């Protein structure tokens, strides 16, 4: 998810630059790079969420570490994994919209 933060920050800086200097970002090359970056970040986000969910399943079902170690915040881990899947869903929607913007140019 750190890569996603860097990617989003870079896109925000690009948008701010375009607003300040009144540049148009609707050219084919820039939009193609944004679409590819969005798809890569969405795939990496999904893989991170799935691997975290797998580790949590091992903790809960296979090792019972959440019951034997009460100091672990297993509920907080589960909530963060659910939020990671929610973030992936929004990234997938954004990637889909950017793909259709590219198709319309």
trRosetta pair geometry for C-beta under 8 A, 3 or more apart (Angstrom, degrees):
i j d omega theta_ij theta_ji phi_ij phi_ji
1 4 5.1 -45 -157 32 51 119
1 5 6.6 58 145 -24 70 95
1 45 6.8 72 -94 -116 72 85
1 48 6.3 -166 -40 120 79 165
1 84 7.2 -103 -70 -122 129 100
1 87 7.5 35 -121 111 116 159
2 5 5.6 -47 -153 29 38 114
2 6 6.7 35 151 -15 65 103
3 6 5.7 -54 -151 38 36 111
3 7 6.2 37 151 -20 67 107
3 41 6.5 -159 119 -118 102 90
3 44 6.2 -25 73 117 139 155
4 7 5.6 -52 -143 38 32 112
4 8 6.2 30 158 -16 66 107
4 41 5.2 117 -103 -167 79 117
4 44 7.5 -167 -55 89 94 113
4 45 5.9 58 -69 -77 138 112
4 87 7.7 79 152 157 167 129
4 91 7.4 -73 -132 -95 129 140
5 8 6.0 -57 -145 39 27 107
5 9 6.2 28 156 -19 63 109
6 9 5.7 -55 -145 37 29 112
6 10 6.3 32 155 -20 63 106
7 10 5.8 -56 -152 35 29 112
7 11 6.5 25 153 -15 64 106
7 37 5.9 172 -149 169 121 115
7 41 5.1 -114 48 -81 170 145
8 11 5.7 -55 -148 39 33 110
8 12 6.3 36 152 -21 66 105
9 12 5.6 -52 -147 35 32 113
9 13 6.5 34 153 -18 65 103
10 13 5.7 -52 -149 35 32 110
10 14 6.4 33 151 -19 64 105
11 14 5.4 -51 -147 36 35 115
11 15 6.4 37 153 -19 66 104
11 34 6.9 91 -113 -129 114 106
11 37 8.0 175 -64 106 114 143
12 15 5.7 -52 -148 36 33 112
12 16 6.4 33 153 -18 65 105
13 16 5.7 -53 -145 37 32 111
13 17 6.2 35 154 -20 65 106
14 17 5.7 -53 -147 36 30 113
14 18 6.4 29 153 -18 64 106
14 25 7.2 91 150 -110 107 137
15 18 5.7 -55 -147 37 31 111
15 19 6.4 29 154 -18 65 106
15 25 7.6 -45 -102 -35 60 157
16 19 5.7 -55 -147 37 32 110
16 20 6.2 28 157 -18 67 107
17 20 6.0 -55 -142 37 28 107
17 21 6.2 -9 170 15 64 112
17 23 7.0 -7 126 28 80 132
18 21 6.8 -72 -135 56 22 85
18 22 7.7 36 170 -142 54 6
18 23 4.4 -98 -133 66 70 95
18 24 7.4 114 -159 -78 113 8
18 25 5.1 -33 -113 -44 156 110
19 22 7.4 17 -171 -76 25 44
24 27 7.2 100 111 -33 92 87
25 30 5.5 -115 -166 114 77 148
25 31 7.3 120 147 -63 83 82
26 31 6.8 27 -142 -50 42 128
26 105 6.2 -175 180 -111 88 123
27 30 5.3 76 64 17 87 103
27 31 6.8 -176 82 -4 40 97
27 105 7.7 131 -158 -176 17 147
28 31 6.1 -68 -145 44 24 106
28 32 6.0 28 160 -24 65 112
28 102 7.7 87 -142 -151 64 82
28 105 5.8 -178 -87 116 74 133
29 32 5.8 -55 -146 33 26 112
29 33 6.6 25 156 -16 62 105
30 33 5.9 -57 -154 36 31 110
30 34 6.5 29 151 -17 66 107
31 34 5.6 -53 -146 37 35 112
31 35 6.3 37 154 -21 67 104
31 98 7.3 -175 -168 -173 85 90
31 101 6.3 -130 -156 116 129 104
31 102 5.0 169 139 -97 116 84
31 105 6.2 129 48 -3 162 155
32 35 5.8 -52 -146 35 31 111
32 36 6.4 28 156 -15 64 106
32 102 6.2 104 -84 -134 58 129
33 36 5.9 -55 -146 39 31 108
33 37 6.2 30 156 -16 65 110
34 37 5.7 -57 -145 41 30 111
34 38 6.2 32 155 -21 65 106
34 98 5.9 -126 120 -161 102 137
35 38 5.8 -54 -146 35 29 111
35 39 6.5 27 156 -17 63 105
35 95 7.2 100 -154 -155 64 72
35 98 4.8 -177 -99 132 76 111
35 99 5.6 108 -144 -85 121 59
35 101 7.9 -164 -75 65 111 95
35 102 5.0 -20 -51 -40 150 146
36 39 5.9 -55 -148 37 31 109
36 40 6.4 29 155 -17 65 107
37 40 5.8 -55 -145 38 31 109
37 41 6.2 25 159 -14 66 108
38 41 5.9 -58 -143 41 29 106
38 42 6.1 30 157 -21 65 108
38 91 7.0 -177 -170 -174 82 83
38 94 5.9 -131 -155 116 130 98
38 95 4.2 174 135 -100 112 82
38 98 5.2 109 26 43 162 154
39 42 5.7 -54 -144 36 30 111
39 43 6.4 28 157 -17 64 105
39 95 5.2 114 -79 -152 60 132
39 99 7.9 71 -64 -67 111 111
40 43 5.9 -56 -148 36 30 108
40 44 6.3 25 156 -14 65 109
41 44 5.7 -55 -143 42 33 110
41 45 6.1 38 155 -24 65 107
41 91 6.3 -122 112 -160 95 134
42 45 5.6 -53 -145 36 30 113
42 46 6.5 31 155 -18 63 104
42 88 6.6 105 -158 -155 71 73
42 91 4.2 176 -103 132 85 112
42 92 5.2 119 -157 -79 134 60
42 94 7.7 -174 -74 64 120 93
42 95 4.8 -61 -26 -31 150 146
43 46 5.8 -53 -149 36 31 110
43 47 6.5 28 154 -16 64 106
44 47 5.7 -54 -146 38 33 110
44 48 6.3 34 154 -20 65 105
45 48 5.8 -54 -148 36 31 111
45 49 6.4 28 155 -17 65 106
45 84 7.1 -167 -178 -177 85 84
45 87 6.2 -118 -172 112 134 101
45 88 4.5 176 123 -98 111 86
45 91 5.4 91 45 36 157 163
46 49 5.8 -56 -145 38 31 109
46 50 6.2 28 158 -17 66 109
46 88 4.8 109 -79 -149 68 140
46 92 7.8 61 -60 -62 118 112
47 50 5.8 -54 -142 39 31 109
47 51 6.2 27 160 -16 65 108
48 51 6.1 -57 -144 39 28 106
48 52 6.3 28 157 -18 63 109
48 84 6.5 -117 108 -171 97 134
49 52 5.8 -57 -148 38 29 111
49 53 6.3 30 154 -20 64 106
49 81 6.4 121 -156 -161 76 71
49 84 3.9 176 -103 126 97 112
49 85 4.9 136 -176 -71 146 64
49 87 7.7 179 -70 59 129 95
49 88 5.4 -89 -5 -28 150 138
50 53 5.6 -53 -147 36 32 111
50 54 6.4 36 152 -22 64 103
51 54 5.5 -49 -149 33 35 115
51 55 6.6 36 153 -18 65 101
52 55 5.8 -52 -150 35 34 110
52 56 6.4 33 151 -19 65 106
52 77 7.8 -156 176 -178 104 92
52 80 7.6 -93 165 108 147 96
52 81 4.9 -166 119 -108 116 101
52 84 6.2 68 51 46 147 164
53 56 5.6 -55 -148 37 34 113
53 57 6.4 38 152 -23 66 102
53 81 5.2 128 -79 -172 74 135
53 85 7.7 46 -56 -55 130 117
54 57 5.7 -50 -149 32 32 112
54 58 6.6 34 152 -18 63 102
55 58 5.6 -52 -153 34 35 113
55 59 6.5 36 149 -20 66 104
56 59 5.5 -51 -148 36 36 114
56 60 6.2 21 159 -10 69 109
56 74 7.5 128 -147 -158 94 87
56 77 5.7 173 -106 133 114 119
56 78 6.2 130 -164 -87 147 71
56 81 5.8 -76 -17 -40 153 159
57 60 6.1 -61 -139 44 29 100
57 61 5.5 -11 179 16 69 118
57 62 7.4 58 133 -7 69 101
58 61 7.1 -62 -112 53 16 84
58 62 4.9 -36 -151 37 56 126
58 63 6.2 34 156 -3 73 107
59 62 7.7 27 -10 48 9 83
59 63 6.1 -46 -132 52 34 111
59 65 5.0 -75 -154 52 77 114
59 66 5.7 83 147 -39 99 97
59 72 7.8 -139 -171 146 134 156
59 74 6.5 -169 129 -120 131 114
59 77 7.6 10 63 99 159 160
60 64 7.7 33 -173 -98 29 37
60 66 5.5 2 -102 6 66 136
60 74 6.8 124 -81 -169 94 137
64 67 4.8 -37 -180 37 90 114
64 68 5.8 79 123 -16 90 103
65 68 5.9 -63 -136 48 35 101
65 69 5.4 -4 174 17 74 116
65 72 6.7 37 135 15 95 161
66 69 6.9 -61 -117 57 19 83
66 72 6.0 -107 -117 85 60 125
66 74 3.9 19 -126 -54 122 160
67 70 8.0 -3 -174 -70 27 72
69 72 4.6 56 111 -5 111 110
72 77 7.7 -12 164 -18 98 130
73 76 3.9 5 142 26 117 120
73 77 6.4 140 102 -22 73 83
74 77 5.3 -49 -149 33 39 116
74 78 6.5 40 153 -20 67 102
75 78 5.7 -52 -150 35 34 111
75 79 6.5 33 152 -17 65 104
76 79 5.7 -51 -146 37 35 111
76 80 6.3 34 154 -18 66 105
77 80 5.8 -58 -149 38 30 109
77 81 6.4 30 153 -19 65 106
78 81 5.7 -53 -148 35 32 111
78 82 6.5 34 153 -18 64 104
79 82 5.6 -53 -149 36 34 112
79 83 6.4 32 152 -16 65 106
80 83 5.6 -53 -146 40 34 111
80 84 6.4 42 150 -26 64 101
81 84 5.4 -47 -148 30 35 115
81 85 6.8 34 152 -15 63 99
82 85 5.8 -52 -153 36 34 109
82 86 6.5 36 147 -19 65 105
83 86 5.2 -50 -146 37 38 116
83 87 6.3 43 152 -21 67 101
84 87 5.6 -49 -147 35 32 112
84 88 6.5 36 150 -20 62 102
85 88 5.5 -49 -148 34 35 114
85 89 6.6 42 150 -24 64 99
86 89 5.6 -47 -152 29 34 115
86 90 6.8 29 152 -12 64 102
87 90 5.9 -56 -151 39 35 108
87 91 6.3 36 150 -19 66 107
88 91 5.4 -55 -146 39 34 113
88 92 6.2 38 154 -23 67 103
89 92 5.7 -53 -149 33 30 111
89 93 6.6 29 152 -16 63 103
90 93 5.6 -50 -147 36 35 112
90 94 6.3 37 152 -19 65 105
91 94 5.6 -53 -146 38 33 113
91 95 6.2 35 154 -20 66 105
92 95 5.7 -51 -146 36 31 112
92 96 6.4 34 153 -21 63 105
93 96 5.7 -54 -149 35 31 113
93 97 6.4 30 154 -17 65 105
94 97 5.8 -54 -147 37 31 110
94 98 6.3 30 155 -17 65 107
95 98 5.7 -55 -145 39 31 110
95 99 6.3 37 153 -24 64 104
96 99 5.7 -51 -151 30 30 114
96 100 6.8 23 154 -12 63 104
97 100 5.9 -58 -152 39 33 106
97 101 6.4 37 149 -21 66 104
98 101 5.4 -49 -147 35 36 115
98 102 6.5 40 152 -21 65 101
99 102 5.7 -53 -153 34 32 112
99 103 6.5 31 149 -19 64 105
100 103 5.3 -48 -144 36 39 114
100 104 6.4 37 156 -20 66 106
101 104 5.8 -59 -148 36 31 109
101 105 6.9 34 154 -29 63 101
102 105 6.1 -51 -153 20 34 110
